[in-house]
Amino acid sequence: LNDFMSGFKTECFRVFKDGIRKNAVLALILFVCGFFKAGLAVNTAVTGVKGFCAGFTAAALVQYYGGKGILLSLADLPSMLLFIPAFLLFCAFSAKHAVTRTNDRHRIIIYVGIALCTMAIFCVSSFTEGYVNTIFMNFLIQKLLVTA
């Protein structure tokens, strides 16, 4: 892991593009889940997997690098401050829409509007992940791990 991290140098645009793709797929899955009662299970599973992955990554960095791992985990904070609230709110709206599932045009328009707003926030989060988090991560790796 130390060899990987010391050689870590990423292209900001590639991280941004991958983030957009990943978040668009996630938003589409959650959006579709809002139209089916069975979508509640998928919604819960997606939330659990996303939380497990984020927690496992942070815990692995802290386990392996100790205090330096905490700083490395915090490098991901700018995008997560945008992503996590939007993700959880959209999961809640998706679940509510799945449960109350009506043919009311007004509710569907509101749901689509919320989905579009969430996707916009996901795009800003991807931009932050690609350009802000990457700069922080590269800086911290250079200062903390290369000199270690």
C-alpha positions in Angstrom: 0.0 0.0 0.0 2.8 2.4 0.8 4.4 1.8 -2.6 1.1 2.4 -4.3 0.4 5.6 -2.3 3.9 7.0 -2.8 3.5 6.5 -6.6 0.0 8.0 -6.5 -0.4 10.7 -9.1 -3.7 11.1 -10.8 -5.1 13.0 -13.6 -7.8 15.4 -12.3 -10.0 15.2 -15.4 -10.0 11.4 -15.4 -11.1 11.4 -11.8 -13.8 13.9 -12.6 -15.0 12.0 -15.6 -15.1 8.7 -13.7 -16.9 10.4 -10.8 -19.6 11.8 -13.2 -20.1 8.3 -14.7 -20.2 6.6 -11.4 -22.6 9.1 -9.8 -24.9 9.2 -12.9 -25.3 5.4 -12.7 -26.0 5.6 -9.0 -28.6 8.4 -9.5 -30.2 6.4 -12.3 -30.5 3.3 -10.1 -32.0 5.3 -7.2 -34.4 7.1 -9.6 -35.7 3.9 -11.1 -36.0 2.4 -7.6 -38.5 5.1 -6.7 -41.0 3.7 -9.1 -41.2 0.2 -7.6 -41.9 -1.0 -4.1 -39.1 -3.6 -4.6 -36.9 -0.6 -5.1 -36.8 -0.1 -1.3 -34.6 -3.2 -1.0 -32.3 -2.0 -3.7 -32.2 1.5 -2.3 -31.3 0.1 1.1 -28.6 -2.2 -0.4 -27.1 0.7 -2.4 -26.9 2.9 0.7 -25.4 0.1 2.7 -22.7 -0.8 0.1 -21.8 2.9 -0.4 -21.5 3.4 3.3 -19.5 0.2 3.8 -17.0 1.1 1.0 -16.5 4.6 2.3 -16.0 3.4 5.9 -13.8 0.5 4.9 -11.5 2.8 2.9 -11.2 5.3 5.7 -10.6 2.5 8.3 -8.0 0.8 6.1 -6.1 4.1 5.7 -6.2 4.8 9.5 -5.3 1.2 10.3 -2.3 1.2 8.0 -1.0 4.8 8.4 -2.3 5.7 11.9 -2.7 9.5 12.3 -1.4 10.1 8.8 -4.3 7.9 7.6 -6.8 10.2 9.3 -5.4 13.1 7.3 -5.5 11.1 4.1 -9.1 10.2 4.8 -9.9 13.9 5.4 -8.6 14.7 1.9 -11.9 13.2 0.6 -14.0 15.4 2.8 -14.7 18.3 0.4 -16.6 16.1 -2.1 -18.2 14.0 0.7 -19.7 17.1 2.3 -21.7 17.6 -0.9 -22.3 14.0 -1.9 -23.4 12.4 1.4 -26.3 14.8 2.2 -27.6 14.8 -1.4 -27.3 11.0 -1.6 -29.1 10.4 1.6 -31.9 12.9 0.8 -32.4 11.4 -2.6 -32.5 7.9 -1.1 -35.2 9.1 1.2 -37.2 10.8 -1.6 -36.8 7.7 -3.7 -38.0 5.4 -0.9 -41.0 7.7 -0.2 -41.9 7.9 -3.8 -41.7 4.1 -4.1 -44.0 3.7 -1.1 -46.6 6.4 -2.0 -46.4 5.5 -5.7 -49.3 7.4 -7.3 -50.0 8.5 -10.8 -50.3 12.1 -9.7 -48.4 14.2 -12.3 -47.5 16.9 -9.7 -45.7 14.3 -7.5 -43.9 12.8 -10.5 -42.7 16.2 -11.6 -41.5 17.0 -8.1 -39.7 13.7 -8.0 -38.0 14.3 -11.4 -37.0 17.8 -10.3 -35.5 16.4 -7.1 -33.6 13.8 -9.2 -32.2 16.5 -11.5 -31.2 18.7 -8.6 -29.5 15.7 -7.0 -27.6 14.9 -10.2 -26.4 18.5 -10.4 -25.1 18.2 -6.8 -23.5 14.9 -7.8 -21.8 16.7 -10.7 -20.4 19.4 -8.4 -19.3 16.7 -6.0 -17.5 14.9 -8.9 -15.8 18.1 -9.9 -14.7 18.6 -6.3 -13.5 15.1 -6.1 -11.6 15.4 -9.4 -9.9 18.8 -8.8 -10.0 19.6 -5.1 -9.7 16.2 -3.4 -7.0 15.0 -5.8 -4.9 18.1 -5.2 -5.2 17.6 -1.4 -4.4 13.9 -1.7 -1.4 14.4 -3.9 -0.1 17.1 -1.5 -0.6 15.0 1.6 0.9 11.9 0.1 3.9 13.9 -1.0 4.4 15.5 2.4 3.4 12.6 4.7 4.4 9.5 3.0 7.4 10.3 0.8 9.2 11.9 3.7 8.3 9.0 6.0 
